[in-house]
Amino acid sequence: MPKTFRQWVLAKPLEGPLQPDHFALREISLPEPAAGQALVRILLANIHSATRKRMAAGGTKVGATDQTNFACAVVVKSRDPVFREGDVIHCQAGWQEYQLVSSAETAIGYPPVSEIVKAANGTNSPLLYAFRPALVKMWSPSILMDVLGTSGLTAYFGLRECGPLMPRDQVAVAGTSGSVGSIAAQLAKIAGSRVIGFAGGADRCRWVVDTLGIDGCIDYTADDLDAELQSRFPQGIDFFSDGVGGRVGEAALKRLNTNGRMFSYGSAASLYGESPATGAPPPSIRRMMGISEEVEEILRRRNIKAEAWMVTDFFRERLKAEDDLSRLMFAGRLKPVANLVEGFEMLPEAIAGLYRAGRSGKLQVQFGTL
Ligand SMILES: NC(=O)c1ccc[n+]([C@@H]2O[C@H](COP(=O)([O-])OP(=O)(O)OC[C@H]3O[C@@H](n4cnc5c(N)ncnc54)[C@H](OP(=O)(O)O)[C@@H]3O)[C@@H](O)[C@H]2O)c1
């Protein structure tokens, strides 16, 4: 066991574009777990699209790391009755090689967990649990944290809650080159629907169609998005999956049919824009997902069912979702897509690069192996 470990911290306030020199490397002593804690070695960290916004808004302090990343880790020492040495777990973690976790602690940035999730996880956090050994044997940390992590589960529950999707349904999926969207588009195709995605540029669109096997893809940077949507959806849209908002959200909403369905789970357009909004959080989850009063009125008029929530609300059914997604991957029907960067030292460049261009699937930084 090493005596120290490495950690990236925010080096200076974030003004202007995010650059690798906004990160500084520290070496700190490896802690001993206290009673009720476990020490874990981080194998891989998912980098979420709100990372830059957190840094700009002061959610990540200068001199500190961002503790809100979702990570796959292996337990190396445990004084927590829930975890045993060798367990491979899902947890929240900093940009660092080791982490202390505790089943008694609640999740950072999430409401208290329900009793049923507490019972399933054995912890007070929806995001802290040991993966089942069968899944660890079958899938890499990258897949555990992407298709079987919050991205896959968001797509799975979103399509289910707004479904069932039928073969005749015309489906539009925003953010198809991204983590949740790439899975949502594939699940809609598996349901037999006609699926058209969105991506930024002709190359990205080609990648989407070739990789995901869906029916088409619209370049969201096109001048006349309304005309593009009109020609791709002559009979209108029956189901719209939206993790993006912005121009794509507005244009798709115009073509959403009466009695249609909409799944709003995020606002990537604002997170990837030139300067992410850092104001006060919206008053409700629906407003946070871009469903304004005006949009609510359109939804009411056209009798559109719109779902907006955090995926952790459905974690009582996580095991079933993991099994279903796992089966689809095993059968070769669902393709994992991740943007995997190797090496702890690459983390600043990877995070800064996320906001430049060319992201496909979830950005993950791998630090170690089992
Ligand atoms: N509700 C929940 O529980 C939940 C769960 C997971 C994620 N989320 C949220 O969902 C959103 C997406 O997450 P993700 O992990 O899928 O993100 P991601 O992997 O970073 O993908 C983002 C996608 O958005 C697209 N995009 C970026 N800017 C755009 C713009 N201006 N117009 C149209 N498309 C644009 C990108 O397309 P190109 O790369 O082709 O430009 C990419 O496909 C985020 O807001 C995230 O916080 C919510």
The ligand as an ORCA input file, in Angstrom:
! r2SCAN-3c Opt
* xyz 0 1
  N     -31.948     13.628    -14.922
  C     -30.916     12.829    -14.658
  O     -30.939     12.015    -13.730
  C     -29.698     12.901    -15.524
  C     -28.863     11.781    -15.683
  C     -27.758     11.889    -16.541
  C     -27.497     13.099    -17.189
  N     -28.309     14.170    -16.952
  C     -28.090     15.447    -17.673
  O     -28.351     15.210    -19.046
  C     -27.567     16.054    -19.854
  C     -26.785     15.209    -20.847
  O     -25.975     14.295    -20.140
  P     -24.973     13.315    -20.884
  O     -24.207     12.641    -19.797
  O     -25.681     12.495    -21.881
  O     -24.014     14.368    -21.605
  P     -22.826     14.169    -22.620
  O     -22.379     12.757    -22.683
  O     -21.839     15.214    -22.297
  O     -23.495     14.506    -24.027
  C     -23.943     15.788    -24.325
  C     -24.604     15.797    -25.686
  O     -25.172     17.076    -25.898
  C     -24.900     17.486    -27.228
  N     -24.829     18.947    -27.246
  C     -23.933     19.758    -26.647
  N     -24.215     21.041    -26.896
  C     -25.305     21.047    -27.689
  C     -26.079     22.086    -28.298
  N     -25.793     23.360    -28.141
  N     -27.155     21.722    -29.022
  C     -27.471     20.426    -29.204
  N     -26.772     19.379    -28.658
  C     -25.706     19.705    -27.913
  C     -23.574     16.859    -27.603
  O     -23.525     16.698    -29.016
  P     -22.175     16.904    -29.875
  O     -21.060     16.302    -29.052
  O     -22.419     16.148    -31.127
  O     -22.002     18.367    -30.051
  C     -23.651     15.521    -26.847
  O     -24.296     14.556    -27.641
  C     -26.695     16.858    -18.892
  O     -27.355     18.079    -18.633
  C     -26.692     16.000    -17.623
  O     -26.464     16.752    -16.466
  C     -29.396     14.081    -16.154
*
